[in-house]
């Protein structure tokens, strides 16, 4: 098989995101990491490339040189798709230039630092007919995909309530020291954008609501907590959501939930039943009904949907985790790049990224204007 030539921007050293994407890209033997810019320091960049076995001849001093040199290479030999793993403020300029120069893109979330930037990227992506993925990782879990499939088949009946919680506690040890919190880039508006917690993990929860239900949130009301007057970005937030007059829900996100690790939990309630899922126990999906005992669904069995088992690499009973979820997203992108048959929602796309940025801006707007209802309408 002719492997897809992958470039990577950022993610060098001990970066968690870098490890996650590199492992994921290798999981199905569809990609070859061909080059990139892993680190802004060129010596460290080269040293890291040698460490992971990447040809240093395709590792560049900076992003502009990457574009200049790669576009000189014949199309059949140049890097085909580029993963953007840099801090938030670099997503837009990098993705924009990549699209303008004929590359496909896999971008970390949030897509950009503003909704208008997201719309500009969407226009460019359509103009250049590029494949563009935004890595909302949790949609890659087999049980999340099974849940989406079963909801679409009507297993729960009409949806009545959506409750998604995403609690972490990692900021708690640093936020209370004014000098230490100045060093955290996610709390710097110039690098993180207009939101910290909602922009980092709240956007995951929002994307999950629309991914699973197949419906768009129409309006929201938010209440954010910055904790200290000299901290301008949110650390915690509660967002009421409305899909329609009778379908509503809540998104709760926090990075000051002391002791929490990566507590993403999902509950979707319909007329006929409900699904519950926890990211920290990803192989278990609970199906709850009024007239039957609670049932547990696990991946790797014949009774699970084809879309779930397509993303399951091990026999039943073997835990799969975040690397596997991201690997399934890379697999979905590979299918798109090679025009192969794919399931609905195999990778989060540009629309997910644009909707995510709209959500972030409207959450901040609602909170700023006194916790009022605001509409989420794409331009």
C-alpha positions, -999 to +999 in steps of 0.1 A: +000+000+000+012+035-009+014+052+025+001+088+030+030+112+035+023+131+067+039+163+079+036+175+115+038+210+129+045+212+166+043+183+191+080+179+197+097+169+229+075+155+256+043+170+242+013+148+250-004+159+219+026+150+198+028+115+212-009+110+207-009+120+170+023+101+161+010+069+177-024+074+161-011+080+127+009+047+128-019+026+141-034+013+109-002+016+088-018+042+065+007+071+071+044+077+070+057+107+090+078+124+063+088+157+078+077+189+094+086+214+121+084+198+155+100+226+176+107+263+171+144+257+181+160+243+150+187+222+169+160+207+191+139+202+160+166+182+142+175+163+174+139+152+179+135+141+143+165+119+147+151+105+179+118+094+162+134+083+129+123+111+106+145+121+076+161+153+087+163+165+051+125+171+053+126+188+087+127+226+083+139+256+103+104+271+104+069+269+089+075+293+060+105+273+049+084+241+052+059+256+027+086+269+004+106+237+002+077+212+002+059+229-027+091+226-048+089+188-045+069+169-072+033+163-061+037+125-059+066+129-035+057+158-014+039+158+020+001+153+013-015+161+047-002+181+076-011+178+113-012+212+131-004+205+168+007+240+178-009+263+204-043+278+195-031+311+181-011+294+154-039+272+141-054+298+117-023+312+100-008+277+095-040+261+083-047+290+060-013+288+043-015+250+041-048+252+023-036+279+000-007+258-010-026+226-017-022+206+015-049+186+033-050+194+070-056+176+104-059+204+130-061+202+168-091+219+184-102+247+187-100+253+150-090+290+154-092+317+180-122+334+164-154+325+145-145+348+116-112+330+112-130+297+112-153+309+084-124+321+064-108+286+067-141+270+057-143+291+026-107+282+016-113+245+023-143+245+000-124+265-027-094+241-027-116+209-022-093+199+007-098+172+033-099+190+067-102+172+100-105+188+135-094+163+161-123+161+186-107+129+197-136+113+217-157+107+186-132+080+177-142+057+206-161+026+193-188+030+220-194+066+211-198+056+175-222+028+185-242+053+205-244+077+176-255+048+153-282+036+176-296+070+183-299+076+145-317+043+142-343+055+168-332+032+197-339+060+223-369+075+205-373+112+204-344+129+224-356+148+255-325+157+275-288+159+269-264+161+299-226+163+292-200+169+319-163+174+314-144+179+346-106+182+350-086+195+380-052+202+365-054+240+367-063+240+404-026+235+416-014+265+396-042+290+395-039+302+431-004+315+427-005+348+406+031+344+394+027+307+384-006+313+365+011+339+344+033+311+329+004+290+317-003+296+280-038+284+282-045+314+305-030+339+281-056+354+257-029+362+231-022+324+228-054+307+239-080+331+225-111+344+243-116+313+264-096+288+284-118+260+298-146+262+273-122+267+245-102+237+256-126+211+269-161+227+267-158+226+230-153+188+231-186+185+251-205+207+227-192+188+196-202+156+213-238+168+218-243+175+181-223+145+169-244+121+190-278+136+185-275+146+149-291+179+159-278+215+161-279+235+193-300+266+185-294+288+216-273+288+248-271+305+282-238+305+300-223+312+335-185+313+336-161+315+365-126+332+362-120+328+400-097+358+403-101+394+391-067+394+374-075+362+354-095+371+323-102+336+310-127+311+322-117+281+344-152+267+348-185+270+332-221+258+330-240+262+297-277+256+292-285+244+257-316+243+236-321+223+205-358+231+203-387+241+225-389+206+239-353+193+236-329+208+260-297+200+280-267+212+299-229+212+293-207+215+324-170+220+320-143+227+347-106+226+350-107+235+387-127+204+397-102+194+424-090+158+421-107+151+387-086+137+359-104+136+326-140+131+336-159+134+304-194+118+309-223+117+285-260+110+291-285+111+263-322+106+274-350+098+249-386+087+252-378+050+250-345+049+269-311+065+276-274+059+269-246+067+294-209+067+287-177+077+306-144+085+289-124+070+318-142+037+312-146+039+274-154+003+267-186+004+286-219+019+273-249+017+295-284+013+280-312+023+304-349+017+299-380+019+321-392-016+314-359-036+314-328-039+336-298-017+328-277-033+301-240-030+294-227-029+258-190-035+250-171-034+217-157-064+198-189-085+197-212-094+168-241-076+184-224-043+182-228-021+152-204-024+122-192+012+126-182+005+162-164-028+154-146-012+124-128+009+149-121-019+173-087-035+170-087-061+198-109-090+209-136-082+234-123-076+270-091-059+259-092-022+270-088+004+242-081+040+250-074+075+237-046+064+213-071+041+197-098+068+194-074+092+177-062+063+155-097+058+143-099+095+133-067+092+113-081+061+097-112+081+087-091+108+072-070+082+053-103+068+038-113+103+027-079+109+011-080+077-008-118+080-017-127+048+001-161+040+015-166+054+050-192+055+078-209+088+087-188+108+111-156+088+109-136+120+114-147+154+127-147+179+099-145+216+091-182+221+101-174+207+135-146+231+139-166+261+128-195+252+150-171+248+179-158+283+174-193+297+172-201+280+205-171+294+222-178+329+211-215+327+221-207+313+255-184+342+262-210+366+249-238+352+270-217+354+301-204+389+294-239+402+288-252+390+321-260+353+315-285+358+288-298+335+261-280+339+227-287+322+194-262+299+176-267+306+139-240+299+113-233+329+090 
